[in-house]
Structure formats: structure tokens, C-alpha cells
Amino acid sequence: MTDLSKRSLAAVWHPCTQMARAAVLPPLAIARGEGAWLHDVEGRRYFDANSSWWVNLFGHADAQLNAAIKQQLDTLPHVMLAGCTHEPAVRLAERLSARTGAALGHCFFASDGASAVEIALKQSFHSWRNRGMELKREFVCLKNGYHGETIGALAVTDVQIFRDAYDPLLMRAHIVQSPDSRLGNEAQALAAMRALLESRHGCIAAVIAEPLIQGAAGMVMHSPAYLKSLRELTREFDVHLIADEIAVGCGRTGTFFAWEQTGADWPDFITLSKGITGGTLPLSLVLTTEAVYQCFWSEDVARGFLHSHSYTGNALACAAANAVLDRFDAGLLAQIGKQAAWLGQAFEPLARDNRIRHFRQHGMVLAFDMAQPGERFAERFHLAARRHELLIRPIGGTVYLMPPYLIDAETAQWLAHAVTATFQDVA
């Protein structure tokens, strides 16, 4: 155990960590990052295969992002967004709206994904109330869905390990069968959603879903057709739809917004966070429609959306996000398509191994399930991977990769070799 690890265990309460277990397996002490690689204090390196919780789109210490932040730091690091505004926030909101064809023309800023979900839930309920429809206060989420761990976000999360301890504190959401490409159950999931909306639409404010991939469920994937049908149902029954793109947005599925692949009307809300600043600074946001926005337009202060965060629309974070959008404007999506193809090709041999199940990929997200993971599989796989210069954290018995957009054919082959070697160590 390094000295830094010892100090961390004494002073830092680590997230998603049973600290008694961390005392046995101490946190990896990282000294620096460069590109796709992290380097520990003892000089060893690790490929960041999960993009440090899915945020580092361009790897670590990216020169373009750093330059944008440094330039903004010398002019305006932060100003409160209540009663003030600034160019980075306005420009970012305009550019994101343009990516929806102005269908989602209003942007509300926050600092993290769970906060964005809370904002969308509150805006949905409050907009219905301002329209005189106060009974519309219930929410619908999908089985195994994940939307954050604050009290409101946790209420629409169906991952028991996060939710159960706090269940007495939570509002009651409707949990509906989720689509799963491994089960071929999209028709049944849509039928269940229709039945609920038919019976409760007068009381339901919104449905929330992760488009195309349920991340914390173990990279559970579904088709764009399901989402298109879901949008039609919410239109039919006059219920809002919240597309939580915190994990799947910013190009992860091959388009900037995963929703773009549906060919459907835009949802009433889209939430973004994680990759929007390329892993540099905390930022989240909610995009919504003119119809929702107009529900709050009034001289009556109480009808306004009186929600705030001290660092809402932080100028440094917005500058980083604008630098991220610059990369997409320069043709990044075409490169992401090539990188996704290289990943899929490199992993084809492992996909045929009969010890794994349900090999799947959507864009730059690749996953497979262990047929017989055994006890503490995720921990054992993570530790074994370190020996192969790989930093990767499975979810239960699911191994997944969500690497930075720095893949070439050679790197993809190296990743496949490292994952396969790790798999052989623990299988």
C-alpha cells in the first residue's frame, strides 16, 4: 500500500465503496493522466477503459480542453447566473439547442447528473401545476434504470443496491418493464407502458428513460424503435418524456444525442452531464421545449422555476463544454464510427467464447456477460486487469468498455488482448 493510499483511507470517504473492503484492497494512487493512460505514484500505467466513470471523451490532460479553460480562467472564472449572464453559457446553450433543430430551445444549468434529473422532474411537475393540472405529480421509470443518487433522482432509480437503504425517504414512482435486447421483450415492455399510461395518465407528469443503453443495469441495450414507440405513447397520453442522456450523450452511441437515432419527435427534456466537459469540470444541464418554458412565463414570482446551484453555468465549465462541441463540429462523429468498428472487429474472437453471454455493442459502448461470474467477480476482474495495464470496473457479472475517443486499429487490438488475458486469469 502506498503512502497516498494510506492517507486516502484515513481522510477520504470514497464513493461507491464499502470502506471496510477498501482497507483490504486500497484505492489505486494515481499521480497523473496523459491521453488514454493513467499513471500511478509508483510509475505503472493503466489504460482508462471506462473513461473514469464515462467522462473523459478525449482522455486526460487534453491540450485543447486545457487551453480553453486556461483562457477563460484569465477573463472570468465564475459569476452567478441569477441576474447575470456570460458568453460561454449563452454560446453553449445556443449550440446545444441548434443540435436539436431548436426543438429544445431552453437550457438550465447545474453541476452533476443527479441534479439535472432533479431539475427535469421538478420542471415537469411544476409546468403541469402552472397549467392547472396539479394531479400530474407521478413519475414512471424503467426497471433497472439508473438516474442518480440524490433523493429525487433515486426515486426514479431501480437499482436496489443504491435505493433500498433510502427507500423510506423516497416518493413512489411507477416502475415499468424495461426493454432488453437479450430478452427480445420490447413489445411486452411497450404493452406494459401503454397499460399504465391508459390507467394513470391523468396523474402522471413524466416518463424518464435512458435512451438505447441502461448503463448501471449492466449496459442493457434496446432499439431506437422502442424509443420511437415510447415517444408516441407519451404524446398520445399527454405525458412528458425525459431522455436521460447523462451517460449516453456526447457521441457514445455514435450520434451526439442518442435520441437522434430514433427518427421520432424530440422528448420534452434531455439531460446531459459526464462527457459534456470532457472530464475536466463538473457541469450538467437540462434542455427543454418552448411549451414547457412558457408554463413558467409570468409576472408572478411563485410561477417561476426557483431552482439554483451556486456554480450554475460556471464559466470555466461552459468554456470546456464549448471546446468539446468544437471537436464535434470538426467531424468527430465520423471518427467515432471508425473507432467503434475497430473495437467490434478486435473483440470478435472473444465474442465467440462460450464462457461469455450476450456480447453486444452500440457505438463506443461494448459489453458482455460472464456465464458463470462467481463470487466477487467484478473485484477479481478489476484487480487482474491491472496486471495487464488496464483500468476497468465491471458491473456485477458484466464486463464493459467505454473508452476515450482515442482508438485506432492497433489500440483496439491491444484492448482486446488485455481484456482476453484478464478474462483467462479469472474465468
PyMOL commands that set and color helices and strands:
alter all, ss='L'
color gray80, all
select helices_A, chain A and resi 3-11+19-24+51-54+63-73+87-99+113-130+151-155+160-169+186-200+224-236+258-262+274-277+290-294+301-303+315-329+332-346+348-351+377-386+409-426
alter helices_A, ss='H'
color red, helices_A
select strands_A, chain A and resi 30-34+37-40+45-48+106-110+138-142+174-176+204-209+213-214+220-221+240-244+269-272+284-288+356-362+365-370+390-391+398-401
alter strands_A, ss='S'
color yellow, strands_A
deselect
rebuild
show_as cartoon
